[in-house]
Amino acid sequence: MAKQMTWQELPIGGLIVQPGNSVAYPTGEWRSHRPVIDFDLCTHCMICWLYCPDVSILVEDEKMVGFDYVHCKGCGICTEVCPVHAIHQEEESRFT
């Protein structure tokens, strides 16, 4: 684990001092709603993957296979862009 910085040591705002570090932050805990997919409707067009700002669409063999709920913030963009309405949002409290 990295040494904690004091406020005097913090870099100027907007500066990324360790690129590629987002995987270390479990941002899924911020979510109040989570995406749920109906695979009977999904055509694997991958539009959800294209628009997901958190890279939380899991893909295997060029098919959507689920969500990375550790990093998905529940923004709902995947739900909005799905052309066949295979993705919907459900309250996170149903899953905890």
Biotite code that builds the C-alpha atoms (Angstrom):
import biotite.structure as struc

atoms = struc.array([
    struc.Atom([0.000, 0.000, 0.000], chain_id="A", res_id=1, res_name="MET", atom_name="CA", element="C"),
    struc.Atom([1.248, 3.453, -0.915], chain_id="A", res_id=2, res_name="ALA", atom_name="CA", element="C"),
    struc.Atom([2.229, 5.945, 1.767], chain_id="A", res_id=3, res_name="LYS", atom_name="CA", element="C"),
    struc.Atom([-0.553, 8.424, 2.578], chain_id="A", res_id=4, res_name="GLN", atom_name="CA", element="C"),
    struc.Atom([0.232, 11.942, 1.373], chain_id="A", res_id=5, res_name="MET", atom_name="CA", element="C"),
    struc.Atom([-0.153, 14.979, 3.532], chain_id="A", res_id=6, res_name="THR", atom_name="CA", element="C"),
    struc.Atom([-2.122, 17.900, 2.132], chain_id="A", res_id=7, res_name="TRP", atom_name="CA", element="C"),
    struc.Atom([1.166, 19.659, 1.399], chain_id="A", res_id=8, res_name="GLN", atom_name="CA", element="C"),
    struc.Atom([2.274, 16.765, -0.831], chain_id="A", res_id=9, res_name="GLU", atom_name="CA", element="C"),
    struc.Atom([-0.926, 16.501, -2.903], chain_id="A", res_id=10, res_name="LEU", atom_name="CA", element="C"),
    struc.Atom([-0.443, 17.198, -6.622], chain_id="A", res_id=11, res_name="PRO", atom_name="CA", element="C"),
    struc.Atom([-2.215, 20.081, -8.331], chain_id="A", res_id=12, res_name="ILE", atom_name="CA", element="C"),
    struc.Atom([-5.854, 19.215, -9.095], chain_id="A", res_id=13, res_name="GLY", atom_name="CA", element="C"),
    struc.Atom([-6.561, 17.328, -12.302], chain_id="A", res_id=14, res_name="GLY", atom_name="CA", element="C"),
    struc.Atom([-3.128, 15.711, -12.419], chain_id="A", res_id=15, res_name="LEU", atom_name="CA", element="C"),
    struc.Atom([-3.111, 11.915, -12.703], chain_id="A", res_id=16, res_name="ILE", atom_name="CA", element="C"),
    struc.Atom([0.058, 10.788, -10.967], chain_id="A", res_id=17, res_name="VAL", atom_name="CA", element="C"),
    struc.Atom([-0.558, 7.043, -11.388], chain_id="A", res_id=18, res_name="GLN", atom_name="CA", element="C"),
    struc.Atom([-2.213, 6.349, -14.769], chain_id="A", res_id=19, res_name="PRO", atom_name="CA", element="C"),
    struc.Atom([-4.306, 3.192, -15.053], chain_id="A", res_id=20, res_name="GLY", atom_name="CA", element="C"),
    struc.Atom([-5.190, 3.086, -11.365], chain_id="A", res_id=21, res_name="ASN", atom_name="CA", element="C"),
    struc.Atom([-8.999, 2.986, -11.672], chain_id="A", res_id=22, res_name="SER", atom_name="CA", element="C"),
    struc.Atom([-9.067, -0.791, -11.209], chain_id="A", res_id=23, res_name="VAL", atom_name="CA", element="C"),
    struc.Atom([-7.956, -0.243, -7.600], chain_id="A", res_id=24, res_name="ALA", atom_name="CA", element="C"),
    struc.Atom([-11.087, 1.763, -6.743], chain_id="A", res_id=25, res_name="TYR", atom_name="CA", element="C"),
    struc.Atom([-14.335, -0.201, -6.173], chain_id="A", res_id=26, res_name="PRO", atom_name="CA", element="C"),
    struc.Atom([-16.682, 2.532, -7.429], chain_id="A", res_id=27, res_name="THR", atom_name="CA", element="C"),
    struc.Atom([-19.655, 0.158, -7.594], chain_id="A", res_id=28, res_name="GLY", atom_name="CA", element="C"),
    struc.Atom([-20.355, 0.972, -3.966], chain_id="A", res_id=29, res_name="GLU", atom_name="CA", element="C"),
    struc.Atom([-21.608, 4.396, -5.120], chain_id="A", res_id=30, res_name="TRP", atom_name="CA", element="C"),
    struc.Atom([-24.519, 2.820, -6.981], chain_id="A", res_id=31, res_name="ARG", atom_name="CA", element="C"),
    struc.Atom([-28.190, 3.134, -5.957], chain_id="A", res_id=32, res_name="SER", atom_name="CA", element="C"),
    struc.Atom([-29.471, 1.239, -9.031], chain_id="A", res_id=33, res_name="HIS", atom_name="CA", element="C"),
    struc.Atom([-27.810, -1.553, -10.964], chain_id="A", res_id=34, res_name="ARG", atom_name="CA", element="C"),
    struc.Atom([-28.206, -2.703, -14.550], chain_id="A", res_id=35, res_name="PRO", atom_name="CA", element="C"),
    struc.Atom([-29.766, -6.117, -15.113], chain_id="A", res_id=36, res_name="VAL", atom_name="CA", element="C"),
    struc.Atom([-29.803, -7.846, -18.496], chain_id="A", res_id=37, res_name="ILE", atom_name="CA", element="C"),
    struc.Atom([-32.392, -10.105, -20.089], chain_id="A", res_id=38, res_name="ASP", atom_name="CA", element="C"),
    struc.Atom([-30.274, -12.413, -22.233], chain_id="A", res_id=39, res_name="PHE", atom_name="CA", element="C"),
    struc.Atom([-33.382, -13.601, -24.100], chain_id="A", res_id=40, res_name="ASP", atom_name="CA", element="C"),
    struc.Atom([-33.652, -10.092, -25.585], chain_id="A", res_id=41, res_name="LEU", atom_name="CA", element="C"),
    struc.Atom([-29.934, -9.246, -25.916], chain_id="A", res_id=42, res_name="CYS", atom_name="CA", element="C"),
    struc.Atom([-28.601, -9.308, -29.495], chain_id="A", res_id=43, res_name="THR", atom_name="CA", element="C"),
    struc.Atom([-24.971, -8.777, -28.380], chain_id="A", res_id=44, res_name="HIS", atom_name="CA", element="C"),
    struc.Atom([-24.721, -5.642, -30.505], chain_id="A", res_id=45, res_name="CYS", atom_name="CA", element="C"),
    struc.Atom([-22.214, -4.285, -27.936], chain_id="A", res_id=46, res_name="MET", atom_name="CA", element="C"),
    struc.Atom([-23.590, -0.747, -28.002], chain_id="A", res_id=47, res_name="ILE", atom_name="CA", element="C"),
    struc.Atom([-23.707, -0.918, -24.185], chain_id="A", res_id=48, res_name="CYS", atom_name="CA", element="C"),
    struc.Atom([-19.997, -1.770, -24.150], chain_id="A", res_id=49, res_name="TRP", atom_name="CA", element="C"),
    struc.Atom([-19.230, 1.112, -26.493], chain_id="A", res_id=50, res_name="LEU", atom_name="CA", element="C"),
    struc.Atom([-20.959, 3.689, -24.283], chain_id="A", res_id=51, res_name="TYR", atom_name="CA", element="C"),
    struc.Atom([-20.115, 2.379, -20.789], chain_id="A", res_id=52, res_name="CYS", atom_name="CA", element="C"),
    struc.Atom([-17.899, 5.023, -19.130], chain_id="A", res_id=53, res_name="PRO", atom_name="CA", element="C"),
    struc.Atom([-16.656, 2.554, -16.508], chain_id="A", res_id=54, res_name="ASP", atom_name="CA", element="C"),
    struc.Atom([-15.747, -0.327, -18.856], chain_id="A", res_id=55, res_name="VAL", atom_name="CA", element="C"),
    struc.Atom([-18.115, -2.454, -16.762], chain_id="A", res_id=56, res_name="SER", atom_name="CA", element="C"),
    struc.Atom([-19.627, -4.523, -19.568], chain_id="A", res_id=57, res_name="ILE", atom_name="CA", element="C"),
    struc.Atom([-18.135, -8.015, -19.416], chain_id="A", res_id=58, res_name="LEU", atom_name="CA", element="C"),
    struc.Atom([-17.434, -9.612, -22.793], chain_id="A", res_id=59, res_name="VAL", atom_name="CA", element="C"),
    struc.Atom([-16.401, -13.132, -23.767], chain_id="A", res_id=60, res_name="GLU", atom_name="CA", element="C"),
    struc.Atom([-16.151, -14.424, -27.327], chain_id="A", res_id=61, res_name="ASP", atom_name="CA", element="C"),
    struc.Atom([-17.509, -11.116, -28.650], chain_id="A", res_id=62, res_name="GLU", atom_name="CA", element="C"),
    struc.Atom([-20.700, -11.466, -26.576], chain_id="A", res_id=63, res_name="LYS", atom_name="CA", element="C"),
    struc.Atom([-21.959, -9.505, -23.601], chain_id="A", res_id=64, res_name="MET", atom_name="CA", element="C"),
    struc.Atom([-21.921, -11.866, -20.602], chain_id="A", res_id=65, res_name="VAL", atom_name="CA", element="C"),
    struc.Atom([-22.716, -9.547, -17.685], chain_id="A", res_id=66, res_name="GLY", atom_name="CA", element="C"),
    struc.Atom([-21.582, -6.550, -15.691], chain_id="A", res_id=67, res_name="PHE", atom_name="CA", element="C"),
    struc.Atom([-18.564, -5.768, -13.534], chain_id="A", res_id=68, res_name="ASP", atom_name="CA", element="C"),
    struc.Atom([-20.552, -4.659, -10.493], chain_id="A", res_id=69, res_name="TYR", atom_name="CA", element="C"),
    struc.Atom([-17.358, -3.802, -8.587], chain_id="A", res_id=70, res_name="VAL", atom_name="CA", element="C"),
    struc.Atom([-16.786, -0.842, -10.914], chain_id="A", res_id=71, res_name="HIS", atom_name="CA", element="C"),
    struc.Atom([-20.263, -0.111, -12.364], chain_id="A", res_id=72, res_name="CYS", atom_name="CA", element="C"),
    struc.Atom([-21.583, 3.135, -10.865], chain_id="A", res_id=73, res_name="LYS", atom_name="CA", element="C"),
    struc.Atom([-25.154, 2.501, -12.036], chain_id="A", res_id=74, res_name="GLY", atom_name="CA", element="C"),
    struc.Atom([-25.277, 5.530, -14.339], chain_id="A", res_id=75, res_name="CYS", atom_name="CA", element="C"),
    struc.Atom([-27.879, 3.887, -16.587], chain_id="A", res_id=76, res_name="GLY", atom_name="CA", element="C"),
    struc.Atom([-26.221, 4.765, -19.885], chain_id="A", res_id=77, res_name="ILE", atom_name="CA", element="C"),
    struc.Atom([-26.282, 1.104, -20.948], chain_id="A", res_id=78, res_name="CYS", atom_name="CA", element="C"),
    struc.Atom([-30.028, 1.012, -20.300], chain_id="A", res_id=79, res_name="THR", atom_name="CA", element="C"),
    struc.Atom([-30.601, 4.145, -22.361], chain_id="A", res_id=80, res_name="GLU", atom_name="CA", element="C"),
    struc.Atom([-28.551, 3.043, -25.386], chain_id="A", res_id=81, res_name="VAL", atom_name="CA", element="C"),
    struc.Atom([-29.730, -0.583, -25.620], chain_id="A", res_id=82, res_name="CYS", atom_name="CA", element="C"),
    struc.Atom([-31.721, -0.711, -28.892], chain_id="A", res_id=83, res_name="PRO", atom_name="CA", element="C"),
    struc.Atom([-33.738, -3.799, -27.873], chain_id="A", res_id=84, res_name="VAL", atom_name="CA", element="C"),
    struc.Atom([-34.353, -2.752, -24.239], chain_id="A", res_id=85, res_name="HIS", atom_name="CA", element="C"),
    struc.Atom([-32.585, -5.846, -22.888], chain_id="A", res_id=86, res_name="ALA", atom_name="CA", element="C"),
    struc.Atom([-31.092, -3.876, -19.976], chain_id="A", res_id=87, res_name="ILE", atom_name="CA", element="C"),
    struc.Atom([-33.113, -2.347, -17.169], chain_id="A", res_id=88, res_name="HIS", atom_name="CA", element="C"),
    struc.Atom([-32.234, -0.794, -13.811], chain_id="A", res_id=89, res_name="GLN", atom_name="CA", element="C"),
    struc.Atom([-33.214, -2.273, -10.445], chain_id="A", res_id=90, res_name="GLU", atom_name="CA", element="C"),
    struc.Atom([-32.745, -0.811, -6.986], chain_id="A", res_id=91, res_name="GLU", atom_name="CA", element="C"),
    struc.Atom([-29.450, -1.888, -5.458], chain_id="A", res_id=92, res_name="GLU", atom_name="CA", element="C"),
    struc.Atom([-31.166, -2.662, -2.141], chain_id="A", res_id=93, res_name="SER", atom_name="CA", element="C"),
    struc.Atom([-32.744, -5.735, -3.780], chain_id="A", res_id=94, res_name="ARG", atom_name="CA", element="C"),
    struc.Atom([-29.290, -7.306, -4.058], chain_id="A", res_id=95, res_name="PHE", atom_name="CA", element="C"),
    struc.Atom([-27.738, -6.502, -0.683], chain_id="A", res_id=96, res_name="THR", atom_name="CA", element="C"),
])
